[in-house]
Amino acid sequence: MVFLSIITLISCSQKIKFNHVDITGSTSFVPAFELQDHHGQVRHLEDFKGKILIVFFGYTQCPDVCPSTMFEMQRVMALMGKDADQIQVAFITLDPERDTLELLEKYVPSFGTRFLGLRPAAPEALEQVVKGYKVFYQKVSGKDPQYYTIDHTAGSYVIDKNSQLRLFVKHNQGEKALAEDLKQLLKMN
């Protein structure tokens, strides 16, 4: 009996090994936000308490990284099966100038009906969120000023059911690795 108790204590005290970058407990990130969803409703991080939240920063005109990430999230949700009901994917636009609510409402749910597009109601709101997540982004002008791209951080963030930032997911790491991490987080909460 004592031996079993010791084994249980040892196994409980071991740190969980994730496939992605574990940023649990980092005080340099401030994941809170106040953004408008593609339905026009103001959303806060706390609104998603009780679900795992996957946050990705991008823009709808992105030629490669953003759609490939969204397709990967689509495949992750399929791998999660019924557990996908406990996960919310949120796409935060870095291009509120072009990414209107109407455009986000068409773009984001095309990858998954439960996926949510978020945008700032005011420009300063985007800067606050970007700073809190330590996201890099920069507009890159084309020959015509109305045609531009945005260089940006190509990773996602995973927030657990208690609204704690847990993982940084590098781009193109595969859906199986992320699904495994999400299953571990679901067991913990």
Protein Blocks (a to p, Z undefined) as FASTA:
>chain_A
ZZmmmmmmmmmmpccddfbdcfehiakbcfbccdddfkopacdfklmgoiacddddddfk
lmklmmmmmmmmmmmmmmnmmmlmmpccddddfblmlmcfklmmmmmmmnomkbccdddf
bfklmmmmmmmnopacdddddfblklccdddddbdddddfkopafbdcdehibjklmmmm
mmmmmmmZZ
